[in-house]
Amino acid sequence: MKPSLVALIVVGAVASQRAAAQAIAHTDVVNRPVVADTTPRFTNGDSFLIRSLTGALGFVGGAAAGYGLAAATGPYHCHCDGVGVSPGLAGVLLGGTFGAALGASAPKLRAQCPFAARMLRSTAGSVVGTVVGIAIGFNVGDRHAAAVGMPLGAALGASTALIGC
């Protein structure tokens, strides 16, 4: 065999091995770690229940703060140690309504609305719910029914206004 032919065969064999070692891998298969999505998914019913419960807790806290503020901002003309009925009731009414709105809008849940939008919607819903709850309570005929209708209306009104968020 001619030496040039032998050299060509050797160079061809070595070059093909080196080219095979430097070949680029296929890009259609990529090994990536699979990470499970652990973000909780809430339905409208779950969101309503959570917001109603946090709204009720907010009503209790807001009513206590409103009553405390009414007691601290005396003096009262009755010359007594307790808070008068009108300032105490106004403190419970305003504080409870705002507390229910704050409690219902606090959970982020599905995060479709920013906090300011949730707070605005829940405050409007809480005011409407409080008025409706008091009106239903007075129409029932029992004088204590308004005391039950006010917190229920505030919490449910605030959470109902947030169904779209």
DSSP file (Angstrom, degrees, kcal/mol; ACC not computed):
  #  RESIDUE AA STRUCTURE BP1 BP2  ACC     N-H-->O    O-->H-N    N-H-->O    O-->H-N    TCO  KAPPA ALPHA  PHI   PSI    X-CA   Y-CA   Z-CA
    1    1 A M              0   0    0      0, 0.0     0, 0.0     0, 0.0     0, 0.0   0.000 360.0 360.0 360.0 149.5    0.0    0.0    0.0
    2    2 A K     >  -     0   0    0      1,-0.1     4,-2.0     4,-0.0     3,-0.4  -0.505 360.0-128.1 -77.1 143.7    1.1    3.5   -0.7
    3    3 A P  H  > S+     0   0    0      0, 0.0     4,-2.3     0, 0.0     5,-0.2   0.831 108.4  56.1 -62.6 -32.0    2.3    5.5    2.3
    4    4 A S  H  > S+     0   0    0      2,-0.2     4,-1.9     1,-0.2     5,-0.1   0.870 107.3  49.2 -68.8 -34.5    0.0    8.4    1.4
    5    5 A L  H  > S+     0   0    0     -3,-0.4     4,-2.2     2,-0.2    -1,-0.2   0.901 111.2  49.4 -69.0 -41.5   -3.1    6.1    1.4
    6    6 A V  H  X S+     0   0    0     -4,-2.0     4,-2.4     1,-0.2    -2,-0.2   0.909 111.3  49.8 -63.5 -42.3   -2.1    4.7    4.8
    7    7 A A  H  X S+     0   0    0     -4,-2.3     4,-2.7     1,-0.2     5,-0.2   0.888 109.8  51.0 -64.1 -39.2   -1.6    8.2    6.1
    8    8 A L  H  X S+     0   0    0     -4,-1.9     4,-2.3     2,-0.2    -1,-0.2   0.891 110.8  48.3 -64.9 -40.7   -5.1    9.2    4.8
    9    9 A I  H  X S+     0   0    0     -4,-2.2     4,-2.2     2,-0.2    -2,-0.2   0.916 114.1  46.3 -66.4 -43.0   -6.7    6.2    6.5
   10   10 A V  H  X S+     0   0    0     -4,-2.4     4,-2.5     2,-0.2     5,-0.3   0.934 114.4  46.6 -65.8 -46.3   -5.0    6.9    9.8
   11   11 A V  H  X S+     0   0    0     -4,-2.7     4,-2.6     1,-0.2     5,-0.2   0.900 113.1  50.3 -64.0 -39.5   -5.8   10.6    9.7
   12   12 A G  H  X S+     0   0    0     -4,-2.3     4,-1.9    -5,-0.2    -1,-0.2   0.888 111.9  47.1 -64.5 -40.5   -9.4    9.8    8.7
   13   13 A A  H  X S+     0   0    0     -4,-2.2     4,-1.5     2,-0.2    -2,-0.2   0.911 116.0  43.7 -69.4 -42.2   -9.9    7.3   11.5
   14   14 A V  H  X S+     0   0    0     -4,-2.5     4,-2.2     2,-0.2    -2,-0.2   0.904 114.1  50.3 -69.8 -41.9   -8.4    9.6   14.2
   15   15 A A  H  X S+     0   0    0     -4,-2.6     4,-2.3    -5,-0.3    -2,-0.2   0.883 108.9  51.4 -65.6 -38.5  -10.2   12.7   13.0
   16   16 A S  H  X S+     0   0    0     -4,-1.9     4,-1.9    -5,-0.2    -1,-0.2   0.862 109.9  49.8 -68.9 -33.8  -13.6   10.9   13.0
   17   17 A Q  H  X S+     0   0    0     -4,-1.5     4,-1.8     2,-0.2    -2,-0.2   0.913 112.0  47.6 -68.8 -41.2  -13.1    9.7   16.6
   18   18 A R  H  X S+     0   0    0     -4,-2.2     4,-1.3     1,-0.2    -2,-0.2   0.900 112.0  50.3 -65.9 -39.2  -12.2   13.2   17.7
   19   19 A A  H  < S+     0   0    0     -4,-2.3    -1,-0.2     1,-0.2    -2,-0.2   0.863 109.3  51.4 -66.3 -36.6  -15.2   14.6   15.9
   20   20 A A  H >< S+     0   0    0     -4,-1.9     3,-0.9     1,-0.2    -1,-0.2   0.858 108.1  52.0 -68.9 -34.2  -17.5   12.1   17.5
   21   21 A A  H 3< S+     0   0    0     -4,-1.8    -1,-0.2     1,-0.2    -2,-0.2   0.788 112.6  45.7 -71.6 -26.8  -16.1   13.0   20.9
   22   22 A Q  T 3< S+     0   0    0     -4,-1.3    -1,-0.2    -5,-0.1    -2,-0.2   0.264  83.9 131.9 -98.6  10.9  -16.8   16.7   20.3
   23   23 A A    <   -     0   0    0     -3,-0.9     2,-0.3    -4,-0.1    -3,-0.1  -0.303  61.2-113.8 -66.0 148.3  -20.3   16.2   18.9
   24   24 A I        -     0   0    0      1,-0.1    -1,-0.1     3,-0.0     3,-0.1  -0.667  30.3-121.7 -84.9 134.6  -23.1   18.4   20.3
   25   25 A A        -     0   0    0     -2,-0.3     2,-0.1     1,-0.1    -1,-0.1  -0.304  36.7 -88.5 -72.0 159.3  -25.8   16.6   22.3
   26   26 A H        -     0   0    0      1,-0.1     3,-0.3     2,-0.0    -1,-0.1  -0.429  30.1-153.1 -67.6 141.8  -29.4   16.8   21.2
   27   27 A T  S    S+     0   0    0      1,-0.2    -1,-0.1    -2,-0.1    -2,-0.0   0.444  78.6  82.3 -97.7  -1.1  -31.3   19.7   22.7
   28   28 A D  S    S+     0   0    0      1,-0.1     2,-0.6     2,-0.0    -1,-0.2   0.707  87.3  58.6 -79.0 -17.0  -34.8   18.3   22.7
   29   29 A V        +     0   0    0     -3,-0.3     2,-0.5     2,-0.0    -1,-0.1  -0.951  65.6 172.1-114.9 115.2  -34.3   16.4   25.9
   30   30 A V        -     0   0    0     -2,-0.6     2,-0.8     2,-0.0    -3,-0.1  -0.987  28.2-136.4-124.3 129.1  -33.4   18.5   28.9
   31   31 A N        +     0   0    0     -2,-0.5    -2,-0.0     2,-0.0     0, 0.0  -0.758  35.5 164.4 -87.4 110.2  -33.2   17.1   32.4
   32   32 A R        -     0   0    0     -2,-0.8     2,-0.1     0, 0.0    -2,-0.0  -0.965  40.3-108.8-124.7 142.8  -34.9   19.5   34.7
   33   33 A P        -     0   0    0      0, 0.0     2,-0.6     0, 0.0    -2,-0.0  -0.459  30.4-127.8 -70.0 142.8  -36.0   18.8   38.3
   34   34 A V        -     0   0    0     -2,-0.1     2,-0.5     2,-0.0     0, 0.0  -0.819  23.9-166.9 -94.1 122.4  -39.7   18.6   38.8
   35   35 A V        -     0   0    0     -2,-0.6     2,-0.2     0, 0.0     0, 0.0  -0.942  18.9-127.8-112.9 126.9  -41.0   20.9   41.5
   36   36 A A        -     0   0    0     -2,-0.5     2,-0.8     1,-0.1    -2,-0.0  -0.471  22.1-118.1 -72.7 141.4  -44.5   20.4   42.8
   37   37 A D        +     0   0    0     -2,-0.2    -1,-0.1     1,-0.1     0, 0.0  -0.723  34.1 177.4 -80.3 110.8  -46.7   23.5   42.9
   38   38 A T        +     0   0    0     -2,-0.8    -1,-0.1     2,-0.1    -2,-0.0   0.237  33.1 128.2-101.4  12.4  -47.6   23.9   46.6
   39   39 A T        -     0   0    0      1,-0.1     2,-0.1     2,-0.0    -2,-0.1  -0.549  64.7-118.7 -69.2 125.2  -49.6   27.1   46.2
   40   40 A P        -     0   0    0      0, 0.0     2,-0.5     0, 0.0    -1,-0.1  -0.416  22.0-146.4 -67.8 140.4  -52.9   26.6   47.9
   41   41 A R        -     0   0    0     -2,-0.1     2,-0.4    -3,-0.0    69,-0.1  -0.937  13.3-164.0-108.7 123.5  -56.0   26.9   45.7
   42   42 A F        -     0   0    0     -2,-0.5     2,-0.1     4,-0.0    68,-0.0  -0.902   7.4-146.5-110.8 134.0  -59.1   28.4   47.2
   43   43 A T     >  -     0   0    0     -2,-0.4     4,-2.5     1,-0.1     5,-0.2  -0.370  36.2 -99.9 -83.0 173.2  -62.6   28.1   45.7
   44   44 A N  H  > S+     0   0    0      1,-0.2     4,-2.4     2,-0.2     5,-0.2   0.879 124.9  52.0 -62.0 -37.0  -65.1   30.9   46.2
   45   45 A G  H  > S+     0   0    0      2,-0.2     4,-2.2     1,-0.2    -1,-0.2   0.909 110.1  47.5 -66.7 -41.9  -66.8   28.9   49.0
   46   46 A D  H  > S+     0   0    0      2,-0.2     4,-2.6     1,-0.2     5,-0.2   0.927 113.2  48.7 -63.3 -44.6  -63.5   28.4   50.8
   47   47 A S  H  X S+     0   0    0     -4,-2.5     4,-2.7     1,-0.2     5,-0.2   0.902 110.7  50.7 -62.7 -41.5  -62.7   32.1   50.4
   48   48 A F  H  X S+     0   0    0     -4,-2.4     4,-2.2    -5,-0.2    -1,-0.2   0.917 112.0  47.0 -63.3 -43.2  -66.1   33.2   51.6
   49   49 A L  H  X S+     0   0    0     -4,-2.2     4,-2.2     2,-0.2    -2,-0.2   0.927 114.3  46.3 -65.6 -45.1  -65.9   31.0   54.7
   50   50 A I  H  X S+     0   0    0     -4,-2.6     4,-2.5     1,-0.2     5,-0.2   0.928 115.0  46.6 -63.8 -44.5  -62.4   32.1   55.6
   51   51 A R  H  X S+     0   0    0     -4,-2.7     4,-2.0    -5,-0.2    -1,-0.2   0.850 110.8  53.0 -68.3 -32.8  -63.2   35.8   55.1
   52   52 A S  H  X S+     0   0    0     -4,-2.2     4,-2.1    -5,-0.2    -1,-0.2   0.915 111.5  45.9 -66.7 -42.0  -66.5   35.4   57.1
   53   53 A L  H  X S+     0   0    0     -4,-2.2     4,-2.1     2,-0.2    -2,-0.2   0.922 115.4  44.9 -68.2 -43.4  -64.6   33.9   60.1
   54   54 A T  H  X S+     0   0    0     -4,-2.5     4,-2.2     1,-0.2    -1,-0.2   0.839 112.1  54.0 -70.0 -30.0  -61.8   36.5   60.0
   55   55 A G  H  X S+     0   0    0     -4,-2.0     4,-2.1    48,-0.3    48,-0.2   0.883 107.7  49.9 -67.1 -38.4  -64.5   39.2   59.6
   56   56 A A  H  X S+     0   0    0     -4,-2.1     4,-2.0     2,-0.2    -2,-0.2   0.910 111.9  47.7 -66.0 -41.7  -66.3   38.0   62.7
   57   57 A L  H  X S+     0   0    0     -4,-2.1     4,-2.2     1,-0.2    -2,-0.2   0.900 111.4  51.2 -64.5 -39.1  -63.0   38.0   64.6
   58   58 A G  H  X S+     0   0    0     -4,-2.2     4,-2.8     1,-0.2    42,-0.3   0.862 106.5  54.9 -64.5 -35.5  -62.4   41.5   63.3
   59   59 A F  H  X S+     0   0    0     -4,-2.1     4,-2.9    40,-0.3     5,-0.2   0.927 107.9  48.8 -62.9 -43.9  -65.8   42.6   64.4
   60   60 A V  H  X S+     0   0    0     -4,-2.0     4,-2.1     2,-0.2    -2,-0.2   0.939 115.2  43.8 -62.2 -46.8  -65.1   41.5   68.0
   61   61 A G  H  X S+     0   0    0     -4,-2.2     4,-2.3     1,-0.2    -2,-0.2   0.910 115.9  47.4 -65.1 -41.9  -61.8   43.3   68.1
   62   62 A G  H  X S+     0   0    0     -4,-2.8     4,-2.7     2,-0.2    34,-0.4   0.880 111.1  50.9 -67.1 -38.5  -63.2   46.4   66.5
   63   63 A A  H  X S+     0   0    0     -4,-2.9     4,-2.4    32,-0.3     5,-0.2   0.902 111.4  48.1 -66.2 -40.4  -66.2   46.5   68.7
   64   64 A A  H  X S+     0   0    0     -4,-2.1     4,-2.4    -5,-0.2    -2,-0.2   0.914 113.9  46.9 -65.5 -41.9  -64.0   46.2   71.8
   65   65 A A  H  X S+     0   0    0     -4,-2.3     4,-2.4     2,-0.2    -2,-0.2   0.899 112.7  49.8 -66.3 -39.8  -61.7   48.9   70.5
   66   66 A G  H  X S+     0   0    0     -4,-2.7     4,-2.1     2,-0.2    26,-0.3   0.898 112.4  46.4 -65.7 -40.9  -64.6   51.2   69.7
   67   67 A Y  H  X S+     0   0    0     -4,-2.4     4,-2.3    24,-0.3    -2,-0.2   0.904 112.6  50.6 -67.5 -40.7  -66.2   50.7   73.1
   68   68 A G  H  X S+     0   0    0     -4,-2.4     4,-1.9     1,-0.2    -2,-0.2   0.896 110.4  49.3 -63.8 -39.3  -62.8   51.3   74.8
   69   69 A L  H  X S+     0   0    0     -4,-2.4     4,-1.2     2,-0.2    -1,-0.2   0.886 110.4  50.7 -66.4 -38.3  -62.4   54.5   72.8
   70   70 A A  H  < S+     0   0    0     -4,-2.1    -2,-0.2     1,-0.2    -1,-0.2   0.880 111.7  48.2 -65.9 -37.0  -65.8   55.6   73.7
   71   71 A A  H >< S+     0   0    0     -4,-2.3     3,-0.7     1,-0.2    -2,-0.2   0.844 112.2  49.2 -71.4 -32.3  -65.0   55.0   77.4
   72   72 A A  H 3< S+     0   0    0     -4,-1.9    -1,-0.2     1,-0.2    -2,-0.2   0.688 101.3  62.9 -81.6 -17.9  -61.7   56.8   77.2
   73   73 A T  T 3< S+     0   0    0     -4,-1.2    -1,-0.2    -3,-0.1    -2,-0.1   0.092  90.0 130.9 -98.4  25.0  -63.1   60.0   75.5
   74   74 A G    <   +     0   0    0     -3,-0.7     2,-0.1     2,-0.0     9,-0.0   0.183  33.9 140.5 -53.3-169.1  -65.4   61.0   78.4
   75   75 A P        -     0   0    0      0, 0.0     2,-0.3     0, 0.0    -3,-0.0   0.472  42.9-168.4 -84.3 156.7  -66.5   63.1   80.3
   76   76 A Y    >   -     0   0    0      4,-0.2     3,-0.9    -2,-0.1     4,-0.1  -0.832  26.5-130.9-113.4 152.2  -70.2   62.2   80.3
   77   77 A H  T 3  S+     0   0    0     -2,-0.3    -1,-0.1     1,-0.2    -3,-0.0   0.412  94.6  79.0 -84.3   2.7  -73.0   64.3   81.7
   78   78 A C  T 3  S-     0   0    0      2,-0.1    -1,-0.2     1,-0.0     3,-0.1   0.594  91.3-135.2 -86.9  -8.0  -74.5   61.5   83.7
   79   79 A H    <   +     0   0    0     -3,-0.9     2,-0.3     1,-0.2    -2,-0.1   0.897  62.4 124.8  54.6  44.7  -71.9   61.7   86.5
   80   80 A C  S    S-     0   0    0      2,-0.2    -1,-0.2    -4,-0.1    -4,-0.2  -0.825  70.8-120.8-127.1 168.2  -71.5   57.9   86.5
   81   81 A D  S    S+     0   0    0     -2,-0.3    -1,-0.1    -3,-0.1     2,-0.1   0.769  86.8  75.3 -81.0 -25.6  -68.6   55.6   86.1
   82   82 A G  S    S-     0   0    0      1,-0.1     2,-0.3    -3,-0.0    -2,-0.2  -0.283  89.5 -95.8 -86.3 169.8  -69.8   53.7   83.1
   83   83 A V        -     0   0    0      1,-0.1    -1,-0.1    -2,-0.1   -12,-0.1  -0.624  45.6-108.3 -80.8 141.4  -70.0   54.7   79.5
   84   84 A G     >  -     0   0    0     -2,-0.3     4,-2.0   -14,-0.2     5,-0.2  -0.237  26.5-113.0 -65.3 161.2  -73.3   56.1   78.3
   85   85 A V  H  > S+     0   0    0      1,-0.2     4,-2.7     2,-0.2     5,-0.3   0.924 112.0  49.6 -64.8 -45.2  -75.5   54.0   76.1
   86   86 A S  H  > S+     0   0    0      2,-0.2     4,-2.3     1,-0.2     5,-0.2   0.938 114.5  41.3 -65.2 -49.0  -75.2   56.3   73.0
   87   87 A P  H  > S+     0   0    0      0, 0.0     4,-2.3     0, 0.0    -1,-0.2   0.905 117.5  49.1 -66.0 -37.9  -71.4   56.7   73.0
   88   88 A G  H  X S+     0   0    0     -4,-2.0     4,-2.3     2,-0.2    -2,-0.2   0.919 113.2  46.0 -65.8 -42.9  -70.9   53.0   73.8
   89   89 A L  H  X S+     0   0    0     -4,-2.7     4,-2.6    -5,-0.2    -1,-0.2   0.887 112.8  50.2 -67.6 -39.2  -73.3   51.8   71.1
   90   90 A A  H  X S+     0   0    0     -4,-2.3     4,-2.7    -5,-0.3     5,-0.4   0.892 110.9  50.1 -65.4 -38.6  -71.7   54.2   68.6
   91   91 A G  H  X S+     0   0    0     -4,-2.3     4,-2.4     2,-0.2     5,-0.4   0.916 113.3  44.9 -64.7 -43.6  -68.3   52.9   69.5
   92   92 A V  H  X S+     0   0    0     -4,-2.3     4,-2.3   -26,-0.3     5,-0.3   0.914 115.5  48.6 -65.5 -42.4  -69.3   49.3   69.1
   93   93 A L  H  X S+     0   0    0     -4,-2.6     4,-1.9     2,-0.2    -2,-0.2   0.953 119.4  35.3 -63.8 -52.3  -71.2   50.0   65.8
   94   94 A L  H  X S+     0   0    0     -4,-2.7     4,-2.3     2,-0.2     5,-0.2   0.924 121.5  46.1 -70.9 -44.9  -68.4   52.0   64.1
   95   95 A G  H  X S+     0   0    0     -4,-2.4     4,-2.6    -5,-0.4   -32,-0.3   0.903 114.6  47.9 -65.7 -40.8  -65.5   49.9   65.6
   96   96 A G  H  X S+     0   0    0     -4,-2.3     4,-2.4   -34,-0.4    -1,-0.2   0.890 111.4  49.8 -67.0 -39.7  -67.2   46.6   64.8
   97   97 A T  H  X S+     0   0    0     -4,-1.9     4,-1.7    -5,-0.3    -2,-0.2   0.934 115.9  41.8 -65.2 -45.8  -68.1   47.6   61.2
   98   98 A F  H  X S+     0   0    0     -4,-2.3     4,-2.4     2,-0.2    -2,-0.2   0.880 114.1  52.9 -69.3 -37.1  -64.5   48.8   60.5
   99   99 A G  H  X S+     0   0    0     -4,-2.6     4,-2.7    -5,-0.2   -40,-0.3   0.886 108.1  50.4 -65.3 -38.6  -63.0   45.8   62.3
  100  100 A A  H  X S+     0   0    0     -4,-2.4     4,-2.3   -42,-0.3    -1,-0.2   0.894 111.3  49.1 -65.3 -39.5  -65.1   43.3   60.3
  101  101 A A  H  X S+     0   0    0     -4,-1.7     4,-1.8     2,-0.2    -2,-0.2   0.921 113.8  45.7 -65.2 -43.3  -64.0   45.0   57.1
  102  102 A L  H  X S+     0   0    0     -4,-2.4     4,-1.0     1,-0.2    -2,-0.2   0.909 114.0  48.8 -66.4 -41.8  -60.3   44.9   58.2
  103  103 A G  H  < S+     0   0    0     -4,-2.7   -48,-0.3   -48,-0.2     3,-0.2   0.889 113.0  46.7 -66.0 -39.2  -60.7   41.3   59.3
  104  104 A A  H  < S+     0   0    0     -4,-2.3    -1,-0.2     1,-0.2    -2,-0.2   0.835 115.4  45.1 -73.0 -31.9  -62.3   40.1   56.0
  105  105 A S  H  < S+     0   0    0     -4,-1.8    -1,-0.2    -5,-0.2    -2,-0.2   0.587  94.1  81.0 -89.3  -8.4  -59.9   41.9   53.8
  106  106 A A  S  < S+     0   0    0     -4,-1.0     2,-0.2    -3,-0.2    -1,-0.2   0.918  71.7  81.2 -67.0 -45.4  -56.7   40.8   55.6
  107  107 A P        -     0   0    0      0, 0.0     3,-0.1     0, 0.0     4,-0.1  -0.436  64.5-157.4 -67.0 132.8  -56.4   37.3   54.1
  108  108 A K    >   +     0   0    0      1,-0.2     3,-2.3    -2,-0.2     4,-0.3   0.903  33.0 154.2 -75.7 -42.0  -54.7   37.5   50.7
  109  109 A L  T 3  S+     0   0    0      1,-0.3    -1,-0.2     2,-0.1   -62,-0.0  -0.289  76.6   4.9  51.2-108.5  -56.1   34.1   49.5
  110  110 A R  T 3  S-     0   0    0     -2,-0.2    -1,-0.3    -3,-0.1    -2,-0.1   0.606  88.7-144.1 -83.7 -10.2  -56.2   34.2   45.7
  111  111 A A    <   +     0   0    0     -3,-2.3    -2,-0.1     1,-0.1    -3,-0.1   0.820  53.8 136.1  54.6  40.1  -54.5   37.7   45.5
  112  112 A Q        +     0   0    0     53,-1.3    -1,-0.1    -4,-0.3    -3,-0.1   0.707  67.7  44.3 -85.1 -20.6  -56.5   39.0   42.6
  113  113 A C  S    S-     0   0    0     52,-0.6    -1,-0.1    -5,-0.2    -2,-0.1  -0.942  88.1-116.6-122.1 143.9  -57.1   42.4   44.2
  114  114 A P     >  -     0   0    0      0, 0.0     4,-2.3     0, 0.0     3,-0.2  -0.296  37.2-102.0 -70.6 166.6  -54.6   44.5   46.1
  115  115 A F  H  > S+     0   0    0      1,-0.2     4,-2.8     2,-0.2     5,-0.2   0.881 120.2  55.0 -60.5 -40.3  -55.1   45.2   49.8
  116  116 A A  H  > S+     0   0    0      1,-0.2     4,-2.2     2,-0.2    -1,-0.2   0.899 109.9  46.4 -62.0 -40.0  -56.5   48.7   49.2
  117  117 A A  H  > S+     0   0    0     -3,-0.2     4,-2.4     2,-0.2    -1,-0.2   0.901 113.0  49.6 -69.0 -40.1  -59.1   47.4   46.8
  118  118 A R  H  X S+     0   0    0     -4,-2.3     4,-2.6     1,-0.2     5,-0.2   0.906 111.4  49.7 -63.3 -40.3  -60.1   44.6   49.2
  119  119 A M  H  X S+     0   0    0     -4,-2.8     4,-2.1     2,-0.2    -2,-0.2   0.905 111.4  48.0 -66.2 -41.5  -60.4   47.1   52.1
  120  120 A L  H  X S+     0   0    0     -4,-2.2     4,-2.0    -5,-0.2    -2,-0.2   0.932 115.0  44.9 -64.5 -45.7  -62.6   49.5   50.1
  121  121 A R  H  X S+     0   0    0     -4,-2.4     4,-2.4     1,-0.2    -2,-0.2   0.916 114.8  47.5 -66.1 -42.3  -64.9   46.7   48.9
  122  122 A S  H  X S+     0   0    0     -4,-2.6     4,-2.5    -5,-0.2    -1,-0.2   0.837 109.4  53.8 -71.8 -30.4  -65.1   45.1   52.3
  123  123 A T  H  X S+     0   0    0     -4,-2.1     4,-2.3    -5,-0.2    -1,-0.2   0.934 111.1  45.7 -66.7 -44.3  -65.8   48.4   54.1
  124  124 A A  H  X S+     0   0    0     -4,-2.0     4,-2.3     1,-0.2    -2,-0.2   0.923 115.4  47.4 -62.8 -43.1  -68.7   49.1   51.7
  125  125 A G  H  X S+     0   0    0     -4,-2.4     4,-2.7     1,-0.2    33,-0.3   0.875 111.1  51.4 -65.4 -37.2  -70.0   45.6   52.2
  126  126 A S  H  X S+     0   0    0     -4,-2.5     4,-2.4    31,-0.3    -1,-0.2   0.894 110.1  48.6 -67.9 -39.4  -69.7   45.8   56.0
  127  127 A V  H  X S+     0   0    0     -4,-2.3     4,-2.2     2,-0.2    -2,-0.2   0.938 115.0  44.6 -64.9 -46.3  -71.6   49.0   56.1
  128  128 A V  H  X S+     0   0    0     -4,-2.3     4,-2.5     1,-0.2     5,-0.2   0.924 114.5  49.5 -63.9 -43.4  -74.4   47.7   54.0
  129  129 A G  H  X S+     0   0    0     -4,-2.7     4,-2.7     1,-0.2    25,-0.3   0.872 109.8  51.2 -63.9 -37.1  -74.4   44.4   55.9
  130  130 A T  H  X S+     0   0    0     -4,-2.4     4,-2.5    23,-0.3     5,-0.2   0.929 111.6  46.7 -65.0 -45.1  -74.6   46.2   59.2
  131  131 A V  H  X S+     0   0    0     -4,-2.2     4,-2.4     2,-0.2    -2,-0.2   0.923 115.4  46.0 -63.5 -43.8  -77.5   48.3   58.1
  132  132 A V  H  X S+     0   0    0     -4,-2.5     4,-2.7     2,-0.2     5,-0.2   0.916 112.5  51.1 -65.1 -42.5  -79.4   45.3   56.7
  133  133 A G  H  X S+     0   0    0     -4,-2.7     4,-2.2    -5,-0.2    17,-0.3   0.899 112.5  45.5 -62.4 -41.4  -78.6   43.3   59.8
  134  134 A I  H  X S+     0   0    0     -4,-2.5     4,-2.4    15,-0.3    -1,-0.2   0.907 112.9  50.7 -67.8 -41.6  -79.9   46.0   62.2
  135  135 A A  H  X S+     0   0    0     -4,-2.4     4,-1.7    -5,-0.2    -2,-0.2   0.915 112.6  45.8 -63.2 -43.0  -83.0   46.5   60.0
  136  136 A I  H  X S+     0   0    0     -4,-2.7     4,-1.1     1,-0.2    -1,-0.2   0.909 111.8  53.2 -65.5 -40.4  -83.8   42.8   60.0
  137  137 A G  H  X S+     0   0    0     -4,-2.2     4,-0.6    -5,-0.2     3,-0.4   0.897 110.0  46.4 -62.2 -40.6  -83.2   42.6   63.7
  138  138 A F  H  < S+     0   0    0     -4,-2.4     3,-0.4     1,-0.2    -1,-0.2   0.829 110.9  53.2 -70.4 -30.9  -85.6   45.4   64.5
  139  139 A N  H  < S+     0   0    0     -4,-1.7    -1,-0.2     1,-0.2    -2,-0.2   0.652  93.6  71.2 -79.7 -14.4  -88.3   43.9   62.2
  140  140 A V  H  < S-     0   0    0     -4,-1.1    -1,-0.2    -3,-0.4    -2,-0.2   0.856 103.7-126.3 -68.4 -33.4  -88.1   40.6   63.9
  141  141 A G  S  < S+     0   0    0     -4,-0.6     2,-0.4    -3,-0.4    -3,-0.1   0.077  75.5 109.0 111.2 -24.2  -89.8   42.1   67.0
  142  142 A D    >   -     0   0    0     -5,-0.3     3,-1.2     1,-0.1     4,-0.4  -0.730  64.5-142.2 -86.6 133.6  -87.3   41.1   69.6
  143  143 A R  T 3  S+     0   0    0     -2,-0.4     3,-0.3     1,-0.3     4,-0.2   0.713  99.9  51.8 -71.1 -18.0  -85.4   44.1   70.9
  144  144 A H  T >> S+     0   0    0      1,-0.2     4,-0.7     2,-0.1     3,-0.5   0.477  85.2  86.5 -93.8  -3.0  -82.2   42.0   71.2
  145  145 A A  H X> S+     0   0    0     -3,-1.2     4,-2.5    -8,-0.3     3,-0.6   0.807  81.9  60.0 -68.2 -28.2  -82.3   40.7   67.7
  146  146 A A  H 3> S+     0   0    0     -4,-0.4     4,-2.2    -9,-0.3    -1,-0.2   0.824  97.4  60.0 -68.0 -29.7  -80.5   43.8   66.4
  147  147 A A  H <4 S+     0   0    0     -3,-0.5    -1,-0.2     1,-0.2    -2,-0.2   0.759 112.0  39.6 -68.7 -23.4  -77.6   42.9   68.6
  148  148 A V  H <X S+     0   0    0     -4,-0.7     4,-1.5    -3,-0.6    -2,-0.2   0.818 114.7  52.3 -89.1 -37.8  -77.3   39.6   66.7
  149  149 A G  H  X S+     0   0    0     -4,-2.5     4,-2.6   -16,-0.2   -15,-0.3   0.821 101.1  61.9 -69.3 -31.7  -78.0   41.1   63.3
  150  150 A M  H  X S+     0   0    0     -4,-2.2     4,-2.1   -17,-0.3    -1,-0.2   0.958 109.1  36.9 -64.8 -52.5  -75.4   43.8   63.5
  151  151 A P  H  > S+     0   0    0      0, 0.0     4,-2.4     0, 0.0     5,-0.3   0.897 119.2  49.7 -69.6 -36.0  -72.3   41.5   63.8
  152  152 A L  H  X S+     0   0    0     -4,-1.5     4,-2.5     1,-0.2     5,-0.3   0.933 112.9  46.7 -64.9 -43.9  -73.7   38.9   61.4
  153  153 A G  H  X S+     0   0    0     -4,-2.6     4,-2.2    -5,-0.2   -23,-0.3   0.888 113.0  49.6 -64.5 -39.1  -74.5   41.5   58.8
  154  154 A A  H  X S+     0   0    0     -4,-2.1     4,-2.0   -25,-0.3    -2,-0.2   0.943 116.1  40.5 -66.4 -47.4  -71.1   43.2   59.2
  155  155 A A  H  X S+     0   0    0     -4,-2.4     4,-2.0     2,-0.2    -2,-0.2   0.929 120.3  42.8 -69.2 -45.4  -69.1   40.0   58.8
  156  156 A L  H  X S+     0   0    0     -4,-2.5     4,-2.2    -5,-0.3    -1,-0.2   0.864 113.9  51.9 -70.7 -34.5  -71.2   38.5   56.1
  157  157 A G  H  X S+     0   0    0     -4,-2.2     4,-1.9    -5,-0.3   -31,-0.3   0.908 110.7  48.1 -66.1 -41.5  -71.5   41.8   54.2
  158  158 A A  H  < S+     0   0    0     -4,-2.0     4,-0.5   -33,-0.3    -2,-0.2   0.904 115.5  43.7 -66.0 -41.1  -67.7   42.3   54.2
  159  159 A S  H >< S+     0   0    0     -4,-2.0     3,-0.5     1,-0.2    -2,-0.2   0.838 111.1  54.5 -75.4 -31.6  -67.0   38.8   53.0
  160  160 A T  H >< S+     0   0    0     -4,-2.2     3,-1.5     1,-0.2     4,-0.2   0.883 103.4  56.2 -67.5 -37.1  -69.8   38.9   50.4
  161  161 A A  T 3< S+     0   0    0     -4,-1.9     3,-0.3     1,-0.3    -1,-0.2   0.705 105.3  54.3 -66.6 -17.4  -68.3   42.1   48.9
  162  162 A L  T X  S+     0   0    0     -3,-0.5     3,-1.1    -4,-0.5    -1,-0.3   0.212  71.2 107.6-102.0  14.6  -65.0   40.2   48.4
  163  163 A I  T <  S+     0   0    0     -3,-1.5    -1,-0.2     1,-0.3    -2,-0.1   0.863  81.3  49.9 -62.1 -34.8  -66.3   37.2   46.4
  164  164 A G  T 3         0   0    0     -3,-0.3    -1,-0.3    -4,-0.2    -2,-0.1   0.586 360.0 360.0 -79.7  -9.0  -64.7   38.5   43.2
  165  165 A C    <         0   0    0     -3,-1.1   -53,-1.3   -53,-0.1   -52,-0.6   0.449 360.0 360.0 -94.8 360.0  -61.3   39.1   44.8
